[in-house]
Amino acid sequence: MQRTDQRAEETEVADAGGAADGEGAPGWPRFWPLLLLGAAVVPGTVLYFGGRWMETPAMQAWRTVCLAVTVQALPFLLLGTALSAAINAFVPARVFNRVLPRRPVLAVPVAGAAGVVLPGCECASVPVAKRLIGRGVAPAAAFTFLLSAPAINPVVLTATAVAFPGNPAMVVARLLASLGTAWVMGWLWLWRGRTEWLRPAARYRGHQEGGSRWREFLAGFQHDFLHAGGFLVVGAMATATFNVMVPPSVVDAFAGSPWLSVLFLAGLAIVLAVCSEADAFVAASLSGFSPVARLVFMVVGPMVDLKLIALQAGTFGRAFAIRFSAATVVVAVLAGVLIGGALL
Amino acid sequence: MRRPLQMVLLVLSGVGLLRVSLFTDLYLRYVKEGMRPLLIASGVLLILLGAADAVAYACRREDGGHAGHGDDGHGHHHSGAPRAAWLLFLPALSLLFYAPPALGAYTASRQPSKTVTYEDENDFDPLPATSPLPMTLSDFTRRVQQDRTQAIKGRTVRLTGFVTSAGQDDSWFLTRIMISCCAADAQSVKVRIHGTPAPPANTWVAVTGTWHPDGTLGTRSASAALDARSVEKIDKPVNAYTDALPLTPTG
C-alpha cells in the first residue's frame, strides 16, 4: 500500500503534471478508469467465491477459533502494551537500578520472583520485557521476567488450584517448575546469549528530553499495540489451523506411553496456544495423561506457544525467537519432569 | 502503515469490540461471559487511543504547517506501524461485519465426548420427583455411569442441546460444547439418542425420554444414551457454551 502510494507519487513527479499540494495525497494515475473497473470486478469475484468457501463448516470453525483467540488475548495485550508504554514514558531508569541487584547473575532470580506482580496472560509480558531492556535492565533479567510473569502470577496459580481440587502439590509443582525454568533460562542467556540476536530496533531509548511524557506514552502505546496485535493475529491463525486440521481424537493415541505423553503434551501446549489463565482447565481435562505430563503442559504453555513465538519474532527478531523458544522448551520439559517426578 | 490508517484501524477495532460485547451478545460465541467488562473497557480504550492520536496528529499539522510527510517530526523512531499491523484489520472487520457463528456440530463430531469428572462415587442426592426431569448432559452421563443406586432407572428425563449426526447409524448425538476460556479449548459432551430420526445438524432441541438400556446401569459399561419419546425444537440459549439447564423450561 505504502509502496503503491510512493509509486503513484513518483509517476506524478515524472509527469510533472500534478501540482505538489504538500499534503502527501497522491494524484490520480492516468489509467484510473481501468483501475476503477478492476476495483469493481476483482473484489466482487473474490468475495463471491471466497464467501462461499468461508461458509463451509471447517472454515467457519477456523474463523471462530481464530477470532476467539484474538478476542480473548486483546484485553491482556492492551494491558501489557499500556504498562510497557508507561514504563517507557514515566518510570525513570534509576528505579530499576535501585530495585534490581547490579550484578546480572543476582538480578535474574529477583526478576523471576517479580513475575508475581503482572497478573495477565503471556501476551502482556512480551512488550513489557522489551521496554525493560530499553530502560537498561539486563536482557537476562528481562527474559526471566518474560517467562515467569505469565506462569506464576496469582491469577494463574488460583486457576490451577481450582482446576485441580484437592491437589495442592500440583500448584506447588507448577510454581517451582516455572520459576526454575525462568531462572535457568536467565542464567543460560548470561552464559550463552548474544545481543546480536536481538533486533536493533528493539533497543528502545525511553523518555526523550523535551518531549511531552503523555505524547511519548500515547505514541509508544499505539505503536506497541499495533505491532504486537498484528503478530497476535498470526499466532491465532496458526492455532486455529492446528485446531481445525488435527482432530482431538489423535490426542488419545499418545496417552499410553509415559515418555511419549510428556513430549506430546509439550508439543500440544505449543500448538494449542491456550492462554495461561485457562491452560490449567485444559490440563485437568486431559485426564488420560499422567500428572507429570500435565504439569509439563502447564509449564511449557505460558512460556512457548505459536502466538508467543510470533510475538517474540516481531518484537525481538526471528533469530532470537527461534533460539530462545527452542531452549526454553528443553529446559521447561526437564524442569517439569524433574519437579513433577519429585512432587507428584 | 500511515498515521491516518492507524487511527482508522484503532477505532475500527474498538467499535468492533464494542459491537460484540456492549451492543450484542456475540462475544459469547468466542469467550466466556466474564470477559465482557474487559472487552468493553478494551473497546473504549482503543477508540480513545485512536481519537487521542487523531487530535495529536491534527495539532501537530497545525503547528508544523508544512510538515511534509505528515509522519512524526520529533524524537522517537516509530515512524509507522509495521506491516504486521495490517492483519489486525481482519479481526476488526470480522467483528464488525462478518462474525463467525458459534462452534457446533462440525467441531463436536470430530471430538470424543468429554470424560465427565469422576467425583466421589457415593454422593448422589435423590432425584427430584418432577417428571419429565430436566437434566444437563453431564449430569445424565454421571447418573448413568456412576450412580450405584440406579436412581435414573425408569425415569423420564428432559435433555437439551444441539444435534450432531453420528454417521450412518439410525441414532444421533445430543451435544453441548463447553469452553473453559475461549473457543479454542472447546470440549463436547454427547448423549446418543435412539428412536427418532435425526433433525438437521446444529438444530437446538429438547429431548424427552428414558435411558437406553445398554451395559450395566451405574457402571462405566453403561452407555450415555436415551430412548427418545419426543423431540421438540427450542431456541438457541444465549450462552451456548455451557452445559446448563435452560432458564425457561420450554425455551
Boltz contact constraints between the chains, C-beta under 6 A:
constraints:
  - contact:
      token1: [A, 24]
      token2: [B, 69]
      max_distance: 6.0
  - contact:
      token1: [A, 24]
      token2: [B, 70]
      max_distance: 6.0
  - contact:
      token1: [A, 57]
      token2: [B, 106]
      max_distance: 6.0
  - contact:
      token1: [A, 60]
      token2: [B, 100]
      max_distance: 6.0
  - contact:
      token1: [A, 60]
      token2: [B, 101]
      max_distance: 6.0
  - contact:
      token1: [A, 61]
      token2: [B, 103]
      max_distance: 6.0
  - contact:
      token1: [A, 61]
      token2: [B, 106]
      max_distance: 6.0
  - contact:
      token1: [A, 61]
      token2: [B, 107]
      max_distance: 6.0
  - contact:
      token1: [A, 63]
      token2: [B, 100]
      max_distance: 6.0
  - contact:
      token1: [A, 64]
      token2: [B, 100]
      max_distance: 6.0
  - contact:
      token1: [A, 64]
      token2: [B, 103]
      max_distance: 6.0
  - contact:
      token1: [A, 64]
      token2: [B, 183]
      max_distance: 6.0
  - contact:
      token1: [A, 65]
      token2: [B, 183]
      max_distance: 6.0
  - contact:
      token1: [A, 65]
      token2: [B, 184]
      max_distance: 6.0
  - contact:
      token1: [A, 67]
      token2: [B, 30]
      max_distance: 6.0
  - contact:
      token1: [A, 67]
      token2: [B, 91]
      max_distance: 6.0
  - contact:
      token1: [A, 67]
      token2: [B, 94]
      max_distance: 6.0
  - contact:
      token1: [A, 68]
      token2: [B, 30]
      max_distance: 6.0
  - contact:
      token1: [A, 68]
      token2: [B, 182]
      max_distance: 6.0
  - contact:
      token1: [A, 68]
      token2: [B, 183]
      max_distance: 6.0
  - contact:
      token1: [A, 68]
      token2: [B, 184]
      max_distance: 6.0
  - contact:
      token1: [A, 69]
      token2: [B, 184]
      max_distance: 6.0
  - contact:
      token1: [A, 70]
      token2: [B, 91]
      max_distance: 6.0
  - contact:
      token1: [A, 71]
      token2: [B, 30]
      max_distance: 6.0
  - contact:
      token1: [A, 71]
      token2: [B, 31]
      max_distance: 6.0
  - contact:
      token1: [A, 72]
      token2: [B, 31]
      max_distance: 6.0
  - contact:
      token1: [A, 72]
      token2: [B, 182]
      max_distance: 6.0
  - contact:
      token1: [A, 74]
      token2: [B, 42]
      max_distance: 6.0
  - contact:
      token1: [A, 75]
      token2: [B, 38]
      max_distance: 6.0
  - contact:
      token1: [A, 75]
      token2: [B, 42]
      max_distance: 6.0
  - contact:
      token1: [A, 78]
      token2: [B, 42]
      max_distance: 6.0
  - contact:
      token1: [A, 78]
      token2: [B, 45]
      max_distance: 6.0
  - contact:
      token1: [A, 208]
      token2: [B, 75]
      max_distance: 6.0
  - contact:
      token1: [A, 211]
      token2: [B, 75]
      max_distance: 6.0
  - contact:
      token1: [A, 218]
      token2: [B, 52]
      max_distance: 6.0
  - contact:
      token1: [A, 222]
      token2: [B, 49]
      max_distance: 6.0
  - contact:
      token1: [A, 222]
      token2: [B, 53]
      max_distance: 6.0
  - contact:
      token1: [A, 223]
      token2: [B, 78]
      max_distance: 6.0
  - contact:
      token1: [A, 226]
      token2: [B, 81]
      max_distance: 6.0
  - contact:
      token1: [A, 226]
      token2: [B, 85]
      max_distance: 6.0
  - contact:
      token1: [A, 227]
      token2: [B, 82]
      max_distance: 6.0
  - contact:
      token1: [A, 229]
      token2: [B, 88]
      max_distance: 6.0
  - contact:
      token1: [A, 230]
      token2: [B, 84]
      max_distance: 6.0
  - contact:
      token1: [A, 230]
      token2: [B, 85]
      max_distance: 6.0
  - contact:
      token1: [A, 230]
      token2: [B, 87]
      max_distance: 6.0
  - contact:
      token1: [A, 230]
      token2: [B, 88]
      max_distance: 6.0
  - contact:
      token1: [A, 231]
      token2: [B, 84]
      max_distance: 6.0
  - contact:
      token1: [A, 233]
      token2: [B, 87]
      max_distance: 6.0
  - contact:
      token1: [A, 247]
      token2: [B, 110]
      max_distance: 6.0
  - contact:
      token1: [A, 248]
      token2: [B, 111]
      max_distance: 6.0
  - contact:
      token1: [A, 249]
      token2: [B, 112]
      max_distance: 6.0
  - contact:
      token1: [A, 274]
      token2: [B, 185]
      max_distance: 6.0
  - contact:
      token1: [A, 275]
      token2: [B, 181]
      max_distance: 6.0
  - contact:
      token1: [A, 278]
      token2: [B, 180]
      max_distance: 6.0
  - contact:
      token1: [A, 278]
      token2: [B, 181]
      max_distance: 6.0
  - contact:
      token1: [A, 281]
      token2: [B, 180]
      max_distance: 6.0
  - contact:
      token1: [A, 282]
      token2: [B, 185]
      max_distance: 6.0
  - contact:
      token1: [A, 285]
      token2: [B, 187]
      max_distance: 6.0
  - contact:
      token1: [A, 287]
      token2: [B, 115]
      max_distance: 6.0
  - contact:
      token1: [A, 314]
      token2: [B, 84]
      max_distance: 6.0
